[in-house]
Amino acid sequence: VQLVESRGGLVQPGGSLRLSCAASGFTFSNYYMTWYRQTPGKEREMVAGISSADGSMYYADSVKGRFTISRDNAKNMVYLQMNSLKPEDTAVYYCVRPGTPAYWGQGCQVTVSS
């Protein structure tokens, strides 16, 4: 199993950024996929998830209305569109296939700052 995130970046408050995750080594269309984020000193937070079956989505309250998760099963890709970014969105973002074991990407740094 391999999950490879796109590069993150530096964005001004109010800006947008799209993260991508390329999945390989498993039947992607069979699995629920998620995005997590981690900030030093804070607990790891699941920000969004998307079902394999019906595409239903979950969002943490902290990102609801601003972030959109999507997937392309034909390309084995999962995306996180982040709009109206705030400084508190600064974190390392991870693409994660939940389960036992769970599989994590290498992470990408997103910094929201003016």
C-alpha positions as CSV (number, residue, x, y, z in Angstrom):
1,V,0.0,0.0,0.0
2,Q,1.3,3.4,-0.9
3,L,-0.2,6.8,-0.4
4,V,1.6,9.8,-1.9
5,E,0.4,13.3,-1.2
6,S,1.0,16.3,-3.3
7,R,3.2,19.1,-2.0
8,G,1.5,21.4,0.4
9,G,2.3,25.1,0.4
10,L,2.2,28.5,1.9
11,V,-1.2,30.3,1.5
12,Q,-2.5,33.6,2.7
13,P,-5.5,33.7,5.0
14,G,-8.6,33.4,2.9
15,G,-6.8,31.6,0.1
16,S,-7.4,28.1,-1.3
17,L,-5.3,25.0,-1.8
18,R,-6.0,21.6,-3.2
19,L,-4.3,18.6,-1.9
20,S,-4.0,15.3,-3.9
21,C,-3.3,11.8,-2.8
22,A,-2.3,9.0,-5.2
23,A,-3.1,5.6,-3.9
24,S,-1.6,2.3,-5.1
25,G,-1.1,-1.3,-4.0
26,F,-4.7,-2.0,-3.1
27,T,-8.2,-1.9,-4.7
28,F,-8.8,1.7,-4.1
29,S,-12.5,1.7,-4.9
30,N,-13.2,-0.7,-2.0
31,Y,-11.9,1.6,0.7
32,Y,-13.1,4.5,2.8
33,M,-10.5,7.3,2.5
34,T,-9.7,10.1,4.9
35,W,-7.6,13.2,5.4
36,Y,-6.0,13.9,8.8
37,R,-4.0,16.8,10.1
38,Q,-1.4,17.2,12.8
39,T,-0.2,20.3,14.5
40,P,2.6,20.2,17.2
41,G,1.1,20.1,20.6
42,K,-2.4,19.2,19.4
43,E,-4.1,15.9,18.9
44,R,-4.2,14.4,15.4
45,E,-7.5,15.4,13.8
46,M,-9.5,13.7,11.1
47,V,-10.7,16.5,8.9
48,A,-12.6,14.6,6.2
49,G,-13.6,11.2,5.0
50,I,-15.3,9.8,1.9
51,S,-17.1,6.5,1.4
52,S,-16.1,4.1,-1.3
53,A,-19.7,2.9,-1.9
54,D,-21.9,5.9,-2.1
55,G,-19.4,8.8,-1.9
56,S,-20.9,10.0,1.4
57,M,-18.7,12.5,3.2
58,Y,-17.7,13.3,6.7
59,Y,-16.2,16.7,7.8
60,A,-14.9,17.9,11.1
61,D,-16.8,20.8,12.5
62,S,-13.7,22.9,12.2
63,V,-13.6,22.6,8.4
64,K,-17.3,22.1,7.5
65,G,-18.3,24.5,4.7
66,R,-14.8,25.3,3.8
67,F,-13.2,22.0,2.8
68,T,-14.4,19.4,0.3
69,I,-13.2,15.9,-0.1
70,S,-13.6,14.0,-3.3
71,R,-12.3,10.9,-5.0
72,D,-11.7,9.5,-8.5
73,N,-11.8,5.8,-8.4
74,A,-10.7,5.5,-12.0
75,K,-7.5,7.3,-11.2
76,N,-7.0,6.0,-7.6
77,M,-6.9,9.6,-6.3
78,V,-8.4,11.4,-3.4
79,Y,-8.5,15.1,-3.1
80,L,-9.0,17.8,-0.4
81,Q,-10.1,21.2,-1.7
82,M,-9.5,23.8,1.0
83,N,-11.1,27.2,0.8
84,S,-11.3,30.2,3.1
85,L,-8.1,29.0,4.8
86,K,-7.4,30.3,8.3
87,P,-4.1,30.4,10.2
88,E,-5.4,27.7,12.4
89,D,-5.6,25.3,9.4
90,T,-1.8,25.3,9.4
91,A,-0.7,21.7,9.9
92,V,0.8,18.6,8.3
93,Y,-1.9,17.0,6.3
94,Y,-2.0,13.2,5.7
95,C,-3.9,11.0,3.4
96,V,-5.0,7.9,5.4
97,R,-6.6,4.6,4.6
98,P,-8.2,3.6,7.9
99,G,-8.2,0.1,9.2
100,T,-6.1,-2.4,11.0
101,P,-3.5,-1.6,10.0
102,A,-4.0,1.9,8.9
103,Y,-1.9,3.3,6.1
104,W,-0.6,6.8,6.1
105,G,1.0,9.0,3.4
106,Q,4.2,10.9,4.1
107,G,2.3,14.1,4.9
108,C,2.5,17.6,3.4
109,Q,2.9,20.9,5.2
110,V,0.2,23.5,4.8
111,T,1.0,26.9,6.2
112,V,-1.6,29.7,6.3
113,S,0.1,33.0,7.0
114,S,0.3,36.5,5.7
